Amino acid sequence: MSKHKSGFVNIIGRPNVGKSTLMNALVGERMSIITNKPQTTRHRILGIVSDDDYQVVFSDTPGIVRDPIYKMHENMNKYVWSTFEDADVMLFMTEPGEKYDEDDPIISRLQKVEAPLFLVVNKTDAMEPVEILKWIQWWNDKIPFKETIPISALNKTNTDTLFQLILDNLDEGPVYYPKDQLTDRPERFFVSEIIREKILLLYRDEVPYSCEVLIEYFQEPKDKKDVVRISAAIFVMRKTQKFILIGKGGSMIKRLGTEARKDIEKFLGQKVFLELIVKIKENWRDDDRMLKHFGYDR
């Protein structure tokens, strides 16, 4: 009988290097929302891959905020630093041409990692092999990576190879979660993330970064054929942001609701009635009580 391998595989890196795309590719499910805007991921999200003889618990983290302005940013960075404490395998993700200063704190932290540490170079389909090799050499001169894997997370190039290398570096271990469980987060969390993703895609400038979504009501019917009723509050910081979010004659909030509802229905596999309410809470990004309310204390 083969031994059961298991462990926690943590993915870290700066915003927009493709961490969420990679985790979604490795897990085979859409766990993390993806946009081309920084700070799309705000929480630490687990994606679980199980088979008869292994269980891999992937952890997607927010991009490292270099100069935190708000308490929310500080909490996001805490998620990143916590991954150094519980990793069985650590994936540091970067892309060719991404600049780091020699004294960047992430470099000194990575130099002290005791778990198997992989350098994952993403978006390699967009650069010449010679340039990729230069970049790989630059990083390996600074940090003793156990493995270096060039990939394209978007096209799933080399992601199977990466997954096998991860399995090869995991020790024998227990089953941490039920084998049919895909994540540690409840459905309402992913519903709020879908709404927030649509806000990031539909609105410009500071508005998406000033928004947080809270599911206030989530009623699942007994019969799968019936409608799931959801009420979500979108918190903004100023009255002007509320007007922008709602749009002239309610046009923007209607569009937001329609696009979010379609994806929520795909996610839940059921028809959905979605109500969106916009609320103002000044400086919620620096309010400990509100941050806890939004789940930033996990």
Secondary structure, DSSP 8 states (H G I E B T S, - for coil): ----EEEEEEEE-STTSSHHHHHHHHHTS--S---SSTT---S-EEEEEEETTEEEEEEE-----SS--SHHHHHHHHHHHHHHHH-SEEEEEE-TT----TT-HHHHHHHT--S-EEEEE--GGGS-HHHHHHHHHHHHTTS--SEEEE-BTTTTBTHHHHHHHHHHT--B----S-TT---SS-HHHHHHHHHHHHHHHH--TTGGGG-EEEEEEEE--SSTTS-EEEEEEEEESSHHHHHHHH-GGGHHHHHHHHHHHHHHHHHHTS-EEEEEEEEE-TTGGG-HHHHHHTTTT-
